[in-house]
Amino acid sequence: MTSPICTRKHFSARLSLATLLLVQVRWGCCHPQCLDYKPPFEPRQPLLFCKDYSKFGCCDDEKDHRLAVRFYTIMENFDHTGYATCGKYIRSIICQECSPYAAHLYDAEDANTPMRVLPGLCGNYCQDYWHQCRYTLSLLLEDHGSPGQFSNLTATIEEDQRRFCEFLELKDKQYCYPNVLSNTELNANLGSVRADSEGCLELCLQEVANGLRNPVAMIHADDGTHRFFVAEQLGYVWVYLANGSRIDRPFLNLTRAVLTSPWAGDERGFLCIALHPRFTTVRKAYVYYSVSVKKEERIRISEFTLSTYDDNQLDHSSERTLLEVEQPASNHNGGQLLFGHDGYLYIFIGDGGRAGDPFGKFGNSQNKSTHLGKVLRVDVNNNDDGAPYSIPSDNPFLGEKGSLPEIYAYGVRNMWRCAVDRGDPATGQGRGRMFCGDVGQNKYEEVDLILKGGNYGWRAKEGFNCYDRKLCRNSSLDDILPIFAYPHKMGKSVTGGYIYRGCQMPNLNGLYIFGDFMSGRLMSLKEDVTTGEWQYNEVCMGRDQTCRFPKLINSYYKYIISFAEDEAGELYFLATGAASATARAGVIYKIVDPSRRAAPGKCAIKPSPVKIKGKLLHFRPKEEYVMDKKAPTTPVPTTTARTAPATRRAPTRRSTTPAPTRKAWPPQAPTGRAAKKTPTAAVKTTTSAATLAKATPTGSVDTAAFSGIQTASSSRKHVRPHPTTSSRTLTFPQAPPPLSTKKTYTSLTNARSSEPQRRLTTPRPPYWIPKPTSYRPQTNPTQAKVVLGDKTDNAEEGEGNQVNKRPRVGGRGYGHKGVRTGGRRIRAGSVRLVSIDGLSDRGRVEIFIRGEWGTVCDDLFTIRAGSVVCRQLGFTTALAVIKRAVLGSADVAVRIFLDDVECEGEERSLLECKRSRVGKHNCSHSEDVGVICG
């Protein structure tokens, strides 16, 4: 297909500073990212607590309030002096969840590193924190789980500065806190569109649909359903729902009538579809396709009516022809239909084909007595009882002798893909403007702004340059120049695009994004409202680190066929890897800005329900997500960690910090906002990584294991943590016996007993007043049981680890096949938890398929998938998803059954979730996933 764009002559020489100010040049290897694995945003309301991030960060006012409640709850443990000494540290550490670099501070953006419990601090800051307020660490960790288990960790490291800072320090000095705030290179253009060193805007993509045969158009109905309709060159139109699934019945099937061929580059075929702007009431669609009538090639514009029986299908018997135009050659077929904001239908027809518009004295495009090489405008409203269309009364050539009344503009060569500007969401500026890409001849491609009565110069001009020099010197030409033209060294067939007016990516507002079919180049234009000139920037794919977000990719097929926008104004393009009408190589990509998103909740949509007849085909992406890409490495050998003997802690130097005065209990809340705090305002949090870590018999704990845990409150989505080559081991005293619930306030690191409290090697500061707590270690069940579907059976003998299951309450097993073991039927899809500690509520996830038990990889496995497992076993929900085989890896003889499991949370079995085929995986047992149920 030959259809491209052009620009102003001096444009490339003016890579304007105004555009570059919108651009952030990459300085480091990391990128702004929040703990929900999405870009930062500007809060809709100013933050009152974490004020450093009021303009740009990862917190809205609701999260800011939750962090404030957490802070004031912790500070209830201090008197005025302690509040003044330690409040600044605690506030700063808590507020790093709002940092635009939160994912990096918590080691969450790299799939090869475990996620931190607390943000990474710079070395000097950590030393100051240790000297001033090291005993507050346990209070910061207390929110993440059982104080009893955390006391073992904090008791070990609070007395040792080296271990303390090993636990908290982030080795990346550029991104650790507080250096990340003062780094001018990182923060100069924070939140702006990223660009590489050559000024190329770095964007990312999300795969939306695939397996299409030359997808030529994508439109929406603007009816609240957020459906989109995709046309294939063969003559099919398909309906996609807002969730990405496709209805198996075509919206329209014109394959028997459409004229096209399998050879690459054939421009004939089904080229466009447009729905009436009042589709919910008028219920009509308009199509543009090539047809052969008595061996004569024609362009046909037809009208169809929606079926009375199915809102997702046109009535094929309702076709009414609006217009047929004889096509002298098989190329330059045009192919655009759209409705303007005036309610009229615009039709864009090519010049008739061949090269140089050789028809007649001046060519078809300059001849107003033919429809070829024109933009037509007709009125299709209220046409049920009369002619298929009427002529708008203000059409520019209505009544002009020798001119066709449908003509709105002329002098176009082969316009391929046009769009109407929705206008700025706030001011409405630009609303109704019509942009088109017009494919050039030998040298230039151009982008035009369509005006009523305009002459766009072809064949006299190509872009800004003369093509037919004799015509070009004609003083009566009075042609409209393109807003942009580019030479064929950049591309040879422009594909017109859209001005972005969506909600999700505020940085892109007002940016016209288009492409080239032949070169695969993505480009953008930005209007300088003061001069009216358009500034050019190329668009390139962000490198891996830039696009390391869930479901994002950074590559696409070369042949860019079309652009589209959905009902919410988000921008897409349609491309293929094989330019043939029969090749299923077409993909739809959504354009994503990884630098900034809209504030949470601002762009929420609720699609209207759609009545479906037929089946839904669920979308499965084929491209590999950037964050799932793995470096080629050899498998890490399975080793048994050597347990360190319990060691005696060397005495440490006492702090020389003056001890503030101890306050009386109960503590008095500080003035101001803290005064409004009540005990009931404490925020409930789920169990965190370190809480779930279990002490070895010798009293050592691997702190690297803390980060392989995914909690319900901060799920690590779409991240596959890999085993690290080494880990730090900290030693600590044995776990304390159960604590009494009696309100006597003792140190969290001392056991509760009837004897007088023992004195620590280094005394706590006088302002330290810990809160009451109770700690009760879990007891192991005496007998291991396993849930098989809806049956309960004893664990099989010879199993390496004990398998503990809670009986499923009601319900049936899943799957259609099963085997009998000891008289019990094990259904396909049944799950069990294999625990090395004999605990009933946690363990490695194993699933029963094809008559045997196998494991599940942790890639893409989130808290929702964990909840599916836990509910299947009779628990209410999943408290945490444990990755990196922290809860035990299976023997090499055990098969890996499932990988890339993505659940919505409502499925009855993992087999109902999106996943790879059974037995197909790209992982090892070092990535066996585990869950903790509750």
N, C-alpha and C positions, 0 to 999 in steps of 0.2 A: 504494500500500500504506500503511495507516495503522497504524503501530506505533512508540511512543516511550517516554520515561522521566520520573521525578520526584526530588525531594530534600527534605531537612529544611527546615522553615520558616525558621529563623534562619540557614540555611547561607550564603546569599549575603552576609549581613552579616558573616560571619566568614571572610574570606580570610586564613587563618591564617598566622602568621609561620613556623610549622614548615614549611609547604609552600613559602613564599617562600625559605626558606633553601636549599631544593633547587634554587632557580632562579637563573640568572645573567642579569642584565639586560644588554642589549647596550650596549657603550660605544663601540665604534669600528666601522670598516668591515670589519675583518679578523676572522678566526676561527681557533681552534686547529685545526691540520691538520698531519699528518706528511708526509714526502717520498714515502710510498707512497699519498698522496692519500686517507688514511683518518683518522678522528678519533684523538686521543691515547688513552692507556690507562694503567692502573696496572700496573707490572711484577709478574709473579708472584713474582720473587725480587728482593731489594734490589740496586741497582746498586752496584758496588764502585769504578768509575772516575768516571763522570759522576753523582756523588752528588746534585747539585742536582735531578735529575729522577727520583729513586728513587720518589717518591710518584705522580707523574703526568707523562707525557711520551711520547716516541716510540721508546724503546729498551727491549728486553728484555735479560736478562743476557747472551745470546749476542752481540747487537750491541754491548753495552757492552764485552764482552771484545775484540771486533774493533777497536773504537776505541782501547782501551788498547794493543793490540799496535801499532797505527799510531803512536800517540803515542811509545811507547818506542823504536820503530824510528827515528823522527825524532830523538829526543833522544840517540841514540848519536853524533850529530855534535857534541856539546858536552861541554866539561869541566864541572866542578862550578859554576863561576861562571856560565857560559853557561846551564847547566841552571836555576840559581836565577833568572836574569834573564828568560829567555824561556819557561820551562816553563809558567808560568801563562797566557801568551797563547796558546800552541799548544794547551794542554789546553782552554781556554775555546772557542777557535774550532772545534776538532774536535768538542767535545761539543754544539755547536748542532744537530747532527743529531738529538739527543735532546730538543730543546726542543719543548714543545707547540705553539709557533708556528714550527716548522721550515719549513713550506711558505712562510710569509711571509718569513722571513729569507733564504730562497733564491729568492725571487720565483717560486715554483712555483704559487701558487694563482690567479694572474691569467693568463688565456689570452693577453692582449695584451702580456705582458712576457716576455722570455726568462729562462730559468732560470740562476741564478748558479752558478759553480763553487765559491765559498766563501760563507759566510753574510754578510749585511749588517751592518756595524758602525756604531756611532754615531760622529759626527765626532770628538769629543774622545778617545774610546777609540782610534780609528784613528791619530790624531796621536801618542798615547803609544806605540802599537805601532810606528809608523814610527821614532820617536826611539830606542826601546830595541832593537828586534829586526827591523828591516825586511828584513834579508837572510834571514830564515827563510821568507819568502813562497815562494821557489822550492821549499823542502822540502815545504811544504804542498801545492803544486801538483804535486809530483813523483809523488804517488800517482795522479794523474789521467792520466798518460800519459808521453810521451817527454820526458825532461829536456832534450834538445837543442832541441826546439821551444819549451819553456817558458822556456828561458834567454833567448830573444830578447825575450819579454814582460817577464820580471822584470828583465833588465838595463836596460830602458828606464825602468820605473816605480819601481824601488827607490831610485833616486837623486833622484827628484822627489816631494816630499811631496804636492803637489797631485794629480798623476796617480796616485800610490799610493792615496790615499784616494778618488779618483774611482772607482777600480777596486773598492775594498772597501766604501765607505760606502753605507748605506741611508738615503735621504733622509727616510723616515718616522721621525721622532725618537721616536715613541711605541713603535714596534715594533722598532727596531734593537737590537742587542746592545751594552751590557748593560742598556739602559733597560727592555727588555721584562721583565726580572726584577724590577725595582724598582717597576714601575707597579702601584700598589695597586688601581686600578680594574680593570685587566685580570686580576689574579690573585686578587682577593678570593673569587670563587666559581668559579674555573677548574675545568672538568670537570663542573660541575653542569648540569642541564637549563637551556637558555637560555630566557629569557622577554622579552617586549617590555615597554614602560613600563607597560602595564596588567596585567601579570602573566600574560599568555597564553603558555602553553608552546609554544616553537617547535620543531617536529619537521619531518622531511622524509619523502618517500615514494620507493619504488622500484616501478616498474610491473612486474608479474609475469605478467599475462595480459590479453588484450583480445579484442574482437570477440565477447563473450558476450551472450546474450539474457537479461536480468534474472537474473544469477547470484544465487541465493537462499541457497546454502549451500556451504561448503568444509570438508571434513573430511580426516583422515588415518587410516591403518590401524594406526599404532603397531606396525609389523612390521619396522622397520629399513630399509625401502626409501625412506623419506622421500617417497613419492608423496603427492599430494593429489588429492582427488576433488571436482569442482565440479559442482553441480546447477544447471540452468537451469529457469526457471518453466514452460517448455513441456513438460518431462518428460525431457530429456536429462541424463545424468550423464557427465562426461568425466574421464579419468585424465591427470594431469600428472606427469611424472617430476621428479626432484630437479634436473635441469639446465634445467627450464622448458619442455621440449618436451612436446607433447600427442600421445597416441595417437589415430589417426584413427578408430578404432572406439569407439563409446560404451560405457561401462561398463554403462549401462542406458538403454533407450529406451522410455518409457511415453507417448509423445506421442499415441498413438491412444486411450489410456484417460483421460488427464488432462483435466479440465474447466478451461478458461481461455479468454481472448479477447485480441485484439490491443489493446483499448482501454486507455488509460493509467490506472493506478490499480486495475485488477482484482486483487483479493486472492486469487482462486482460482488453483489450479494445483498444480504439483509444488512443495512447500514445504520439505521437509527429508529428509535421509538420515542414518542412523547405522549404523556398523559395529559388530559385536559386539566387546567389549573383548578377546576372545581370537580375533581374526579369523584368525590363521594356522592355528588348529586347528578352530574352530567354522565358519568360512567362511560367515557369514550377514550379510546387510544388512537394514535396516529402513527403510521409506520412509513418508512422510506426504504424501498428495495429495488433491485434490478430484476427485470423480467424480460422474457423473449416472447414477442407477439408476432406470429407468422414470420419467424426467422429475423425479426427486427428487434434490436436491443432497445429497451426503453427504461426510463426511471418512472416508478409508480409511487404515488403518494396516496395512501388509503386510510380509511377510517373504520375502526371496529368498535363494537359495543360490548360491554362487560356481560358475561353470562348471568342470567337470572337465577341460576342454580349454584353457581360457584363464584365467590368474590375473588378467586385467584386464577381465573381463566376467562379469556375472551370468547365470545360467541363467534366461531369461525365462519358461520353462515351469514354473519352480519356485515361482511366487508362491502364498503362502498368506495369507489375510486374518486378521489378529489381531482387528481391531476396526473397526466402521463406526458412525459417529455421524451422525444426520440433522442437516442444517444448515438452520435456518429461514430464513436470509437469505444473501445472497451475500458478505457482509462478516464481519469478526471470525472468521476461520477458524482463529485460532491458528497453529500450524505449526512446533512445535519437538519434536524427538526428541533425547534424549541418554542416555547411560549414566552413572550415578553411580558413585562409587568403591565402592559396595556391590554393584556388578554388576547392578543392576536397571535396567530401561528406564523412563525418565520421559517422559510424553506431556503436552504443554501444549496445551489446547483452548480456543478463544475462547468468548465468552458467547452466541453464536448470531446476533449481528448486529443490524442496525437501530441505534437510538440509545437510550441510557439503560436497556438490558436490560429491555424492557417485558414480559417473559414471566412470567406468574404473579404472585402476591401480592408476592413479594420479589425476583423476577428469577431467571434460571437460575444465576447465580454463587453465590447464597446457598442454593440448593436442592441438597441433597446426594443427591437421588434422580435427578439427571441428570449426564451427563458434561460438559455444557457449562459453561464458566467454571471449569474445574478443572485441577489438576495431578494426573495419574494416575501410579501406580507399579505395574509388573507384572514378573513373573519369566518370562523367555523361555528360561531355561536348561533343558536336558534335556526339550525339548518335542517330540522327533521322533515319539514313539509315542503321544502323548496330545493333550490340549487345546493350543491355540496358546500359551497362557500360563497361569500360576498366580498366586495372590495371595500376596505376601510375608506371613509370619506376623505381622510387627510393623506392618503398615499401620494407621494410626490409627483408621480407622472400620470396621475389620473386625469384624463382629458387631453393629454399631450398627443398630438398627431403622430402616428407611427410608433408609439410606445405602448407596451403592454401595461395594463393598469395594475397588475400584481407587483410590479417591480418596486422595490424599496431602496435598493442600492445596486450598483453595477461596477464593471471593471474588475471583477474578481476572477482568479484563475481556478483554484480548486480548494475552497475553504474546507478545512478538516478539523472539526471540533471547535464549537463556539459555546459561550456561556454568558449568562446574565448575572451581573454583580448584585448580590443581596443588599449591599450597602453596609456601612459601619454599624455595628450593633448598638452603639451609643448615640451617634449623631445622625446616622442614615446617609452620610456622605457617600457618593458613588452609586447609590441605589439606581438600578435600571440600566446601567451601562452594559453594552454588549461587546465582548471581546472575541476575536476569531484568529485562528492561525491559518494563513493562506500559503499553500505549498508553492515553492518557486520552480523556476525552469532550470537554468544552468548554474546560477551563481549564488542566489540569495533566498532565504526563507524570511517570512515576515509575520508580525503580529499586528492586527488592525483593531481599531475602535470603530464600530459600525455606527454611522450617522445617517439619518434620513436623507435620501437623495444623493448620497455620496458617490463619487467616482473614484475607485481604488487603483486606477492607472493601468491595469493589465490590458493589452499587451504592450502598451507604450513603455511602461516601467516594470522593473522587477526589483522589489524593495525600494531603495532610494535611487537606484541607478536606471539609466535608460536601457531598454531591451530593443525596441523598434525605434531607432533614432529619428526617423522621419515623423512618426507619430509623437515622439517625445518632444519635438520642437513645436508642436501645435499649441499655440497660445490659448486655444479654447479648451484644452484638456482639463485644467482646473481640478487636478486630482488631489485626493487626501493621502498624505504620507503616512506610512506605518508608524506606530509608536516604538517599534523595535525591529531591526533586521539583523540577521547574522549570515556569514558566508558559509559556503559548502564545506569548508575545512572543519566546521563545527558540527555539521549535520546536513542532511539532504532532504528531509521530509518532516516538516514541523507538525506537531500534534498540539493543538490549542488546549489550554487548561482553564483553571478557575482562579478567581481571587478568593483567598481564604477568609471566611467570615464565621467560622465555627466558634465554639466556646472553649473547648478543651485545651487549645494551644494559643494563648493570648499573644505570644511573640509573633505569630504568623499573620495576625490580622492585617489586611490590606496588601498582602504579598501575592502577586500573580505567579502561579507555578505552572509551568508547561514543559514540554519535552520534544524530543526528536525521534521519529520512528526508526530511522536508519542508523544513527549513531548511538542511540540509547541514552543520550545526554539529558539530564534533568536541569532545568534553568528556572530563574525567577526574575521578576521585575517588581520594583517598588517605586511608587509615584512620589516625587517631591512636590508636595502640595503648594509650595511657594513659587516654584518655577514651572510646574506642569510637566517636567521632564521625568522620564522613567529610568531608574538606575538598575543596572544589571548585576546579578550575582549568579554564579553557577551553584547548583545544588549537588552535593556528593554525599555518599553514605558515610555516616560516622564510623570511625574505627571501632574495634571490638569493645574497648572500654567505654566509649561514648554510648553505645547501644546495649550495654549490659543491664537490661531491664527485662522483666518477665514478658515473654511472647514476642519480643522484638527481634528483627533480623536486619542485616545490613547489606543485602545483595538482592538483585532482581533480574528478571529476564530482559534481554536487550531491546526487543521490539515493542516500543511504547505505542499502543494503539489508541488509547483514549484516556480522558480524565473524567472524574465524576465527583459529586458531593452527595452526602446522604441528607436525610430530612433535618438533621441537627446542624448541617453545614460543615461537617468534617470532610476532609479531602482524600480522594483515592485516585489511583491510576490503574489501568488495565494493560497488561503486557503479555507477551508470549515468547516462548523460546524457539518456536517454529512457525513462520508466517504462512501457514496453510490453513484453509478453512476446515480441514478435517483433522488436524493434529490437536490432541488434547493436551496442549502445553500452555494454555492460558491461565494466568493468575491475576487476582485482584489484590492490590496492596493498599493499605491505609498509610497515609503519611503522618509521621509522629515527630514532634519536637521533643528531644530528650532533655532540654535545658530548663523548661518551665511548664507547669501545668496550671490549670485553673484550680481555685480553692475547692476542697472537698465539698460536695453537695451543690455546688453552683451549677454544674452541667447535668445534674441528674435528670433522667428521662424515664417515663413510665409508658411503654408502648401499649396502645390499645389492643385488646384481644382480637385475634384473627381466627375465623372459622376455617378449619382445614378439612379438605376432602382428599384422601390419599395418604401417602406415607411421608414422613420427614426423613431426609437424609442428613445426618449430622456431619458437620464439618470436621475434618481432621487435617491439620496443617502438615505439609510435607517438608518445608524448609526447616533447617536446624536453627533453634534460637541461639542468639549470640552467647547468652549466659550458660548455655549447655555445651558449647564447644569445648572440647578437651584437647589439651596438648598431647601429642603422641608420646606416651610414656610406657615403660614396661610395667607389668603388674608388680605391685608391692608385695614382697613375700610375707606370709603370715608368720609372725614371731610371737613368742610368749614373753611378756615384759617381766624383767627380773624385779622381784619385790625388794624394796629397800628396807633394811632393818630399822626398827624404831630407834631414833637417835635422841640424844639429850641436847636440849637447846642451850647454846652458849649464852651467857648473860650479855645483854646489850646495854649500851650507854643510856643513862636516863636522860630524858629531855630536859633541856635547860629553860624551857618556856615557863614563865611565871604561871602558877596555877590560879585560875579564877576561882572566885568563891562559890561554894556549893549552895544551891538553892534548896528551899524546903519543898516537900511533896505535899499535895500535888503541885505540879509546876504552874506558874502563872504564864499565860500566853502573852507573847509580845504584843505591843500596841499596834494599831493599824489593822491591816487585813487579817492578821493572825487572831485578832480578838474575836472575829466572827466564827472561828473554827470551833467545832464541837467534836467530841469523840466519835459520834456517829458519822462524821463526814469522811472518815478514813476510806480510802479506795481499796476495794478488794482486788487482789491480783492473783494470777494463777501461779502454779509452781514453776520455778525457773530452773535453768540449767544446773547451777551449782547445787541447788537443793536436792536434786534427784541423783547426784553423784553419790556412789556408795563407798564407804571406807573399806580398805583392804584389811585383813586380819592384823597386819603389822602396823596399821595406822598411817599409811601413806595414801595420798590422793593425787590423781593425775589431773592437773588443772586444765589440760587441753581437752579433756573429755567434757568439761562443762559446756564448751561451745558447740558440740555436736547435737545439742538438744533444741528442739523446736517447741516453744510453748504456745498455749492457746492465745496468749495476749500479744505475742510478737512472732507470728509464723514466718519462717523463712521459705518463701514461695519459690518454686522453680530453681532451687539451688541444690547442687549435688556436692556436698562436702566430701573431700577425699582425705584419706589417711595422711597425716603429716609424718615427715621422716623422723622427727624427734619431738619430745614433749618434756615439759618441766614437771618434776615431782616434788611436792611439798610434804613435809612431815608434820604431824600434829598429834596431840594426845588422843587417847582412845575416846570413842563417843561417850557422852555422859549418860548416866542412868536417867530414867524418866523423872521429869521435874514435877513438883507439886503445883497445883493450881492455887495454892494459898498465896495471898498478896503480900509476899515478902520479896523485896526487889534486890536481886543479886546480879553479879556480872554474868553475861551470857556465856562466858567461857569457863565458868566454874560449875561443877556438879552441885545439885541441890541435895543436901543430906542433913541429918540431925546434928552432925558435928559442927563446930564453929567454922565459919568460912575461911578457906586458906587464902593467904596473901599471895598476890602475883609477884613474879620477879621484878617487873616494872609496874609501879602502882598506876592506877587509872587517875586521870585528872579529877579534881574534886567536883567539877560540874557534871561529871558522868552520872546520870541517873537512868539506868535502863528500865524498860517497861516490863511488866509481868509477862510470863510466857509459860506455856505447857508443852512438853515434848514427850511423845510416846512412840518408841520404835515399833515397827511392824513386826508381828510374830508370823513365823512361817507356818503354813497349814501342814497338817500331819499327813495328808494324802493328796497326791497330784491327780487332777482330773482334767479332761479335755472335752470341749464342746464340739460335737460333730453334727452340723446342721442344727436340728432341734432335739438331738439326743445327747445324753451324757454317758460317757464311758470311761473306764479306767485307762490311764496312759499305757501305751504298749511297752512291754518289757524290752530292754535293750536300748531304749532311747537315751542319748547322751546326756540331755538336760531334762530336768523336770518340766512338765507342761501343766500349767495351772489355768483353769478356766472357771468362770462363773456360769452356771446353767443359764441358757437363754430363756427369758420369760416370754412364753407364748411364741406364736409365729412359726413359719415353716422354713425348712432349709431352702437353699437357693440352688438353681441349676436344674438340669433335667436328668443328668446322669449321676450315678454314684456307685459305690461298692459296699459290700457288707463286710464288717469286721467283727468277729465275735457275735454275730447275730444282729449287729447294729448297722444301719445304712448310713454311710458317709456321703453326703451330697457334694457334688461339684460346687466349688465356691465357698465351702465351709472354711473357717479360719481358726487358728489357735495361736496362743502366745507361748513361746518357748523361753523359759526363764532360767538362767544359770543359778539364781538365788532361790528358786522355788516360790516366788511371789506370784500371787494369782492375778494381780491387776496390771502387770507389765511384762514385756518380753519381746523377743524377735517375732515379727509377723510371719506366719506360714499359712499358705492357702492350699486347699486340696483340689487338684485338677488331674484328670486322666489317671485316676487310681493311685496317686501318690502325693505326698506333701512336698511343697517347694517354697522358696523364699520370694520376697518382693524387694526390688531395688528402691533406694530412697530418692531417686531422681524424680522431681516434680511432686513428690509425695508430701502433702500438706496436712494441716490439722483437720481439714474436712475429710480427707481420705482416712485419717486416723479415727474420726468419729464414726465412719461407716463400719470400720472393723470393730470398734468398741460396742456399738449398738447391736451388731450381729452377735456379740458375746453376752449381751444382757446388761451392759453398763449404760450409763446415761450419755456419756460423751468421752472424748479423748482430752486428757489434760495436757499431753505433750507428745510430739513426734520426735523420736530419737534416731539420729542418723549416724553414719559412719560405723555401723555395727557396734555401737557403744553397749547395747544390751546383749551382745553376743553374735558371733558369726557362725553360720552353719558349716558343716563338714563339706569338703570338696565333692563328696558323693551326692549331696543334696542338690537337686536341680534349681535353677533360678527361673521362675515361671513368668513374673510380671515386671515390666519396667515402664517408665514414663506414665505412671498412674495419676490421672487428674480427675478428682471427684467434685461434684457440686455439694455433696454432703447429705443428699436425700436418697441416694441409691441404697438398695438392699444388700448389695454385694460389690466387691471390687471388680467383679467381672462386668458390672453394668457401667463402670466408669470409663472415661476415655483412657486408652492405654495402647501399648504396642501389642502385637500378636503374642499369644501364649508361647513362651519359650524363646521369643526374640528379645534380646537385651544387649546392652552395651555397658556392662558393669561386672563386678566380681562380688564375692561374699563379703569383702571388706566394706561394701555399701549396703548390706542388709539393713532394712528399716525395722525399727521397733516402735512400740507405742506404750503409753501409760494411760490406763483407763480410769475413770472415776464416775 
